[in-house]
């Protein structure tokens, strides 16, 4: 898409003239159409898992509604002919102020899963945060990304050895930061999944980082699940065993006759999260790596201060897209207070509810250094795989750039609260 025009103008031109040139786009532009189109593509279990949130889903609704509490006040005649959307995080320059959030079990959206997202993000040089709950291991994804940026999201296991192994692998894969998710030491109450009796991990989905890990392989040998009796054979259990055999590394027929796929699922369930995690444990993670460490899931300014006191390098204001606590505060609602508490000591990022360029603009104006996209790119993946994700990145970049320029800002550095007023 080389052109002397700003990226957004070129992107608009490509869309408007696309059908005339025989280059039809693959995904809808608006988020609601994107979501509705994805729903038609996805299984009911996949859509429930991706779209669902905790309880009555009030937190997810609040995330989106929270942006309406602020209005943009554009400034005119500022020569915005060359808008610059680049941002710098931890000494690295990125072309846009957003990253692709860690999303688990992406094979529920598309067979190519994390690999398709890795290729799309690399093509646009936008950071992709590998999930601990990935469907494709980090080594395979890194191999197709060249020098493009990537981070790694960590769920703290009950095994510190496994935590260390994940961090070492992330370093070897060229990850530029570690994102520790602190709000999911237990799964939230998610009625959509519960009504379908469906948890993908019980079918061996979303555990590729684990089954590819040497420490996890050792844990499998001593799994507490070894003492369990084989499951009662029902149609549901047979289907689950077949899924496990398909998702476990190696040949399907060999896996079908092996205990390893079932043992891997049991080992994962035993070790994937640690509810006893405390602030004092962060010193262990800090001792493992010199990479920047960000805490994801912070909603309280006091917690942000504790993170800084424990030598964490960044904050991600997030309520996990509403998936953990029903009725929690929205991320954008608490963002200003956390930014005030941090006072520029470390970068502050935000996710949960970002659905447009104006959402990104408002978050940055309220003090975020960058934001994370989650569900939007997952829906794009389900519709058109790698191409869908790449188009979505381009669309969100163009939308943000236009919003920024039309508000009178020539760069992200100029976006601040002067462009906002409370509704």
C-alpha positions as CSV (number, residue, x, y, z in Angstrom):
1,X,0.0,0.0,0.0
2,X,2.9,2.4,-0.9
3,X,1.7,5.9,-1.5
4,X,2.5,9.6,-0.7
5,X,-1.0,9.9,0.8
6,X,-1.6,9.4,4.5
7,X,-2.3,5.8,5.3
8,X,-6.0,6.4,6.0
9,X,-6.7,8.2,2.7
10,X,-5.0,5.4,0.8
11,X,-7.0,2.8,2.8
12,X,-10.2,4.5,2.0
13,X,-9.3,4.7,-1.7
14,X,-8.5,1.0,-1.8
15,X,-11.9,0.2,-0.2
16,X,-14.0,2.5,-2.4
17,X,-12.3,1.4,-5.6
18,X,-11.7,-2.2,-4.5
19,X,-14.7,-3.8,-6.3
20,X,-14.0,-1.8,-9.4
21,X,-10.5,-3.2,-9.4
22,X,-11.7,-6.7,-8.7
23,X,-10.3,-6.6,-5.2
24,X,-13.3,-7.2,-2.9
25,X,-12.6,-6.8,0.8
26,X,-13.1,-9.9,2.9
27,X,-14.6,-8.4,6.2
28,X,-17.3,-5.9,7.0
29,X,-16.1,-2.5,8.2
30,X,-18.5,-1.8,11.1
31,X,-17.9,-3.8,14.3
32,X,-21.5,-4.9,14.6
33,X,-21.6,-6.3,11.1
34,X,-18.2,-7.9,11.7
35,X,-19.6,-9.6,14.8
36,X,-22.8,-10.7,13.2
37,X,-21.0,-12.1,10.1
38,X,-18.6,-14.0,12.4
39,X,-21.5,-15.5,14.4
40,X,-22.8,-17.1,11.2
41,X,-19.4,-18.6,10.6
42,X,-18.7,-19.9,14.1
43,X,-20.1,-22.9,15.9
44,X,-22.4,-22.1,18.8
45,X,-19.7,-23.2,21.2
46,X,-17.0,-21.0,19.6
47,X,-19.3,-17.9,19.4
48,X,-20.3,-18.4,23.1
49,X,-16.6,-18.7,24.1
50,X,-15.5,-15.7,22.1
51,X,-18.5,-13.4,22.7
52,X,-19.5,-14.4,26.2
53,X,-18.6,-12.7,29.4
54,X,-19.2,-13.2,33.1
55,X,-22.7,-13.3,34.7
56,X,-25.3,-11.1,33.0
57,X,-22.5,-9.6,31.0
58,X,-22.9,-6.1,32.5
59,X,-19.2,-5.5,32.6
60,X,-18.9,-6.1,28.9
61,X,-21.7,-3.7,28.2
62,X,-20.2,-1.2,30.6
63,X,-16.9,-1.4,28.7
64,X,-18.5,-0.1,25.6
65,X,-20.8,2.4,27.2
66,X,-18.0,3.9,29.2
67,X,-16.6,5.5,26.1
68,X,-19.8,7.5,25.7
69,X,-19.1,9.4,28.8
70,X,-16.5,11.4,26.9
71,X,-16.9,13.5,23.7
72,X,-14.2,14.6,21.3
73,X,-13.7,18.3,20.7
74,X,-11.9,18.7,17.4
75,X,-9.5,21.6,16.8
76,X,-9.3,23.1,13.3
77,X,-6.6,24.3,10.8
78,X,-3.6,22.6,12.3
79,X,-2.0,21.2,9.0
80,X,-2.7,17.5,9.6
81,X,-1.6,16.5,6.0
82,X,1.1,14.2,7.4
83,X,-0.4,12.5,10.5
84,X,1.9,10.2,12.5
85,X,0.3,7.4,14.4
86,X,3.6,5.9,15.7
87,X,4.3,5.2,19.4
88,X,7.3,4.1,21.4
89,X,7.1,1.4,24.1
90,X,10.1,0.2,26.0
91,X,12.4,1.7,23.4
92,X,10.7,0.1,20.4
93,X,8.9,2.1,17.8
94,X,5.6,0.8,16.5
95,X,3.5,2.2,13.6
96,X,0.2,2.3,15.5
97,X,-0.9,2.8,19.1
98,X,-2.4,-0.7,19.4
99,X,-1.3,-4.3,19.8
100,X,-3.2,-7.5,19.3
101,X,-4.2,-8.8,22.6
102,X,-3.6,-12.4,23.8
103,X,-6.7,-14.5,22.9
104,X,-6.8,-18.2,23.8
105,X,-8.1,-21.1,21.7
106,X,-8.0,-19.3,18.4
107,X,-8.5,-22.6,16.5
108,X,-12.2,-22.2,17.6
109,X,-12.3,-19.2,15.2
110,X,-10.2,-20.6,12.3
111,X,-8.0,-23.7,11.7
112,X,-4.9,-21.6,11.1
113,X,-5.5,-20.0,14.5
114,X,-2.5,-18.1,16.1
115,X,-0.4,-18.8,13.0
116,X,-2.7,-16.7,10.8
117,X,-2.7,-13.9,13.3
118,X,1.1,-14.0,13.6
119,X,1.5,-13.7,9.8
120,X,-1.0,-10.8,9.6
121,X,0.5,-8.9,12.5
122,X,4.0,-9.4,11.0
123,X,2.8,-8.0,7.6
124,X,1.6,-4.8,9.3
125,X,4.5,-4.7,11.9
126,X,1.9,-4.6,14.7
127,X,2.9,-6.4,18.0
128,X,1.1,-9.7,18.6
129,X,0.9,-10.9,22.2
130,X,1.2,-14.7,22.2
131,X,-1.3,-16.3,24.6
132,X,-0.4,-18.9,27.2
133,X,-3.7,-20.6,26.0
134,X,-2.6,-20.7,22.3
135,X,-3.6,-23.2,19.8
136,X,-0.2,-22.9,18.1
137,X,3.0,-22.9,20.1
138,X,5.1,-19.7,20.3
139,X,8.1,-21.2,18.4
140,X,5.9,-22.0,15.3
141,X,4.4,-18.5,15.3
142,X,7.8,-16.8,15.8
143,X,9.2,-18.7,12.9
144,X,6.9,-16.9,10.4
145,X,7.2,-13.4,11.9
146,X,10.8,-12.5,11.0
147,X,11.9,-9.4,13.0
148,X,8.3,-8.1,13.5
149,X,7.4,-7.4,17.2
150,X,5.9,-10.0,19.5
151,X,5.2,-10.2,23.3
152,X,4.2,-13.2,25.5
153,X,1.3,-13.3,27.9
154,X,1.8,-15.5,30.9
155,X,-0.7,-17.3,33.1
156,X,1.1,-18.2,36.4
157,X,1.0,-22.0,36.7
158,X,1.1,-23.9,40.0
159,X,4.5,-25.0,38.8
160,X,7.2,-22.3,39.1
161,X,9.4,-24.5,36.9
162,X,6.8,-24.3,34.1
163,X,6.6,-20.5,34.6
164,X,10.4,-20.3,34.2
165,X,10.3,-22.5,31.1
166,X,7.6,-20.3,29.4
167,X,9.7,-17.2,30.1
168,X,12.9,-18.8,28.8
169,X,11.0,-19.9,25.6
170,X,9.5,-16.4,25.1
171,X,13.0,-14.9,25.4
172,X,14.4,-17.4,22.8
173,X,11.5,-16.6,20.5
174,X,12.4,-12.9,20.4
175,X,9.5,-11.7,22.6
176,X,10.0,-8.1,23.6
177,X,8.0,-8.1,26.8
178,X,6.2,-10.4,29.2
179,X,2.5,-9.7,30.0
180,X,1.4,-11.4,33.3
181,X,-2.4,-11.7,33.5
182,X,-3.3,-11.3,37.1
183,X,-7.2,-11.3,36.9
184,X,-7.6,-14.9,35.9
185,X,-6.3,-17.1,38.7
186,X,-9.7,-18.8,38.4
187,X,-12.2,-18.8,35.6
188,X,-15.1,-16.4,35.9
189,X,-18.7,-17.6,35.9
190,X,-19.6,-17.6,32.2
191,X,-23.2,-18.7,31.6
192,X,-22.9,-19.0,27.8
193,X,-20.2,-21.7,28.2
194,X,-21.9,-23.3,31.2
195,X,-25.2,-23.6,29.4
196,X,-23.4,-25.5,26.6
197,X,-21.4,-27.7,29.0
198,X,-18.4,-26.6,27.0
199,X,-14.8,-25.8,28.0
200,X,-12.4,-26.1,25.1
201,X,-9.4,-27.1,27.3
202,X,-11.2,-30.3,28.2
203,X,-11.0,-31.3,24.5
204,X,-7.3,-30.5,24.4
205,X,-7.8,-27.2,22.7
206,X,-5.8,-24.1,23.6
207,X,-3.0,-26.0,25.3
208,X,-0.3,-26.0,22.6
209,X,2.1,-23.9,24.7
210,X,1.9,-26.6,27.4
211,X,2.1,-29.8,25.3
212,X,5.1,-28.4,23.5
213,X,6.9,-27.6,26.8
214,X,9.6,-30.0,28.2
215,X,8.7,-29.2,31.8
216,X,5.0,-29.8,31.1
217,X,5.9,-33.2,29.5
218,X,7.6,-34.1,32.8
219,X,4.6,-33.0,34.8
220,X,2.5,-35.3,32.7
221,X,4.5,-38.3,33.9
222,X,3.5,-37.5,37.5
223,X,0.0,-36.1,36.9
224,X,-2.4,-36.7,39.7
225,X,-4.8,-37.7,37.0
226,X,-3.0,-41.0,36.4
227,X,-4.8,-42.5,39.4
228,X,-8.2,-41.6,37.9
229,X,-10.3,-44.3,36.3
230,X,-10.9,-44.0,32.6
231,X,-14.0,-41.9,31.8
232,X,-17.3,-43.6,31.4
233,X,-17.9,-44.1,27.7
234,X,-20.8,-41.9,26.5
235,X,-21.2,-40.2,23.2
236,X,-20.0,-37.0,24.7
237,X,-16.9,-38.5,26.2
238,X,-16.1,-40.4,23.0
239,X,-16.3,-37.1,21.0
240,X,-14.1,-35.4,23.6
241,X,-11.5,-38.2,23.4
242,X,-11.4,-37.9,19.6
243,X,-10.9,-34.1,19.9
244,X,-8.0,-34.7,22.4
245,X,-6.4,-37.1,20.0
246,X,-6.7,-34.6,17.1
247,X,-5.3,-31.7,19.2
248,X,-2.4,-33.5,20.8
249,X,1.0,-33.4,18.9
250,X,1.7,-36.5,16.8
251,X,-0.4,-38.9,14.7
252,X,-4.2,-39.1,15.3
253,X,-4.4,-42.9,15.4
254,X,-1.4,-43.2,17.7
255,X,-2.9,-40.6,20.0
256,X,-6.3,-42.3,20.0
257,X,-4.7,-45.4,21.5
258,X,-2.5,-43.5,23.9
259,X,-3.1,-42.0,27.4
260,X,-1.0,-39.0,26.6
261,X,-3.8,-36.7,25.2
262,X,-6.1,-37.4,28.2
263,X,-3.2,-37.0,30.6
264,X,-2.2,-33.7,29.0
265,X,-5.7,-32.3,29.6
266,X,-5.7,-33.5,33.2
267,X,-2.2,-32.1,33.8
268,X,-3.2,-28.8,32.3
269,X,-6.3,-28.5,34.5
270,X,-4.2,-29.3,37.6
271,X,-1.5,-26.7,36.9
272,X,-2.6,-23.9,34.5
273,X,-3.6,-21.3,37.1
274,X,-2.6,-20.5,40.7
275,X,-5.3,-18.9,42.9
276,X,-2.7,-18.5,45.8
277,X,-0.7,-16.0,43.8
278,X,0.3,-12.9,45.7
279,X,2.3,-9.7,45.2
280,X,5.3,-11.3,46.9
281,X,5.5,-13.9,44.1
282,X,6.4,-11.2,41.6
283,X,10.0,-11.1,42.8
284,X,10.4,-14.6,41.4
285,X,9.2,-13.6,37.9
286,X,11.3,-10.4,38.1
287,X,14.4,-12.6,38.8
288,X,13.8,-14.7,35.7
289,X,14.1,-12.1,33.0
290,X,15.4,-8.6,32.1
291,X,12.5,-8.2,29.7
292,X,9.9,-5.6,30.5
293,X,7.0,-7.1,32.6
294,X,3.5,-5.7,32.4
295,X,0.6,-6.6,34.7
296,X,-2.6,-7.1,32.8
297,X,-5.9,-6.9,34.7
298,X,-5.3,-3.8,36.9
299,X,-8.4,-1.8,37.8
300,X,-7.4,-0.2,41.1
301,X,-4.8,2.7,41.4
302,X,-3.5,1.1,44.6
303,X,-2.7,-2.0,42.6
304,X,-0.9,0.0,40.0
305,X,1.3,1.5,42.7
306,X,2.0,-1.9,44.2
307,X,3.1,-3.1,40.7
308,X,5.6,-0.2,40.4
309,X,6.9,-0.8,43.9
310,X,7.7,-4.4,42.8
311,X,9.7,-3.3,39.8
312,X,7.0,-4.1,37.2
313,X,7.5,-2.1,34.0
314,X,4.0,-1.5,32.8
315,X,0.3,-1.6,33.6
316,X,-2.5,-2.9,31.4
317,X,-5.8,-1.5,32.6
318,X,-8.3,-4.4,31.8
319,X,-11.2,-6.3,33.1
320,X,-10.6,-9.2,30.7
321,X,-13.3,-8.0,28.3
322,X,-15.8,-8.5,31.1
323,X,-15.1,-12.2,31.3
324,X,-14.2,-12.4,34.9
325,X,-16.3,-10.3,37.3
326,X,-19.9,-9.3,36.4
327,X,-20.7,-5.7,37.4
328,X,-17.0,-4.6,37.6
329,X,-15.9,-1.1,36.7
330,X,-15.2,-0.5,33.0
331,X,-11.6,-0.2,32.0
332,X,-11.9,3.3,30.5
333,X,-13.8,4.5,33.6
334,X,-10.8,3.8,35.9
335,X,-8.1,4.6,33.3
336,X,-7.7,8.3,34.3
337,X,-7.2,7.5,38.0
338,X,-4.6,4.9,37.2
339,X,-2.8,7.2,34.9
340,X,-2.7,9.8,37.6
341,X,-1.3,7.4,40.1
342,X,1.3,6.1,37.8
343,X,2.3,9.6,36.8
344,X,4.5,8.6,33.9
345,X,6.7,6.2,35.8
346,X,5.8,3.3,33.5
347,X,3.7,2.9,30.4
348,X,-0.1,2.4,30.9
349,X,-1.9,0.4,28.3
350,X,-5.7,-0.4,28.2
351,X,-8.0,-3.0,26.8
352,X,-11.7,-4.1,27.1
353,X,-14.2,-2.4,24.9
354,X,-12.0,-1.0,22.1
355,X,-14.2,-1.1,19.0
356,X,-13.2,1.9,16.8
357,X,-10.7,4.5,16.1
358,X,-12.5,7.0,18.3
359,X,-12.4,4.5,21.2
360,X,-8.6,4.4,20.8
361,X,-8.4,8.2,20.5
362,X,-10.4,8.6,23.7
363,X,-8.3,6.1,25.6
364,X,-5.1,7.8,24.6
365,X,-6.5,11.2,25.4
366,X,-7.2,9.9,28.9
367,X,-3.6,8.9,29.3
368,X,-3.1,5.4,27.8
369,X,0.1,5.0,25.9
370,X,-1.5,2.3,23.7
371,X,-4.5,-0.1,23.6
372,X,-5.1,-3.7,22.9
373,X,-7.5,-5.2,20.4
374,X,-9.1,-8.5,21.2
375,X,-12.6,-9.6,20.0
376,X,-12.5,-7.5,16.8
377,X,-9.5,-9.3,15.3
378,X,-10.8,-12.7,16.5
379,X,-14.1,-12.1,14.6
380,X,-12.0,-11.1,11.5
381,X,-10.0,-14.2,11.8
382,X,-13.1,-16.4,11.9
383,X,-14.4,-14.7,8.7
384,X,-11.3,-14.6,6.5
385,X,-8.3,-16.0,8.4
386,X,-5.0,-14.2,7.9
387,X,-6.4,-11.8,5.3
388,X,-9.2,-10.9,7.6
389,X,-6.9,-10.0,10.4
390,X,-4.6,-8.0,8.2
391,X,-7.6,-6.0,6.8
392,X,-8.9,-5.4,10.3
393,X,-5.5,-4.0,11.4
394,X,-5.5,-1.7,8.3
395,X,-9.1,-0.6,9.0
396,X,-8.4,0.3,12.7
397,X,-5.2,2.1,11.8
398,X,-7.0,4.1,9.2
399,X,-9.9,4.9,11.5
400,X,-7.6,6.0,14.3
401,X,-5.5,8.1,12.0
402,X,-8.5,9.9,10.5
403,X,-10.0,10.5,14.0
404,X,-6.7,11.9,15.2
405,X,-6.2,14.2,12.2
406,X,-9.7,15.4,12.0
407,X,-9.5,16.2,15.7
408,X,-6.6,18.5,14.9
409,X,-3.7,16.3,16.1
410,X,-0.7,15.6,14.0
411,X,0.7,12.9,16.1
412,X,-0.2,10.6,19.0
413,X,1.9,12.9,21.3
414,X,-0.6,15.7,20.7
415,X,-3.6,13.6,21.8
416,X,-4.6,14.6,25.3
417,X,-7.5,15.6,27.5
418,X,-7.7,19.0,25.7
419,X,-9.5,17.1,22.9
420,X,-12.1,15.7,25.3
421,X,-15.0,16.9,27.4
422,X,-17.3,15.0,29.6
423,X,-20.7,14.1,28.1
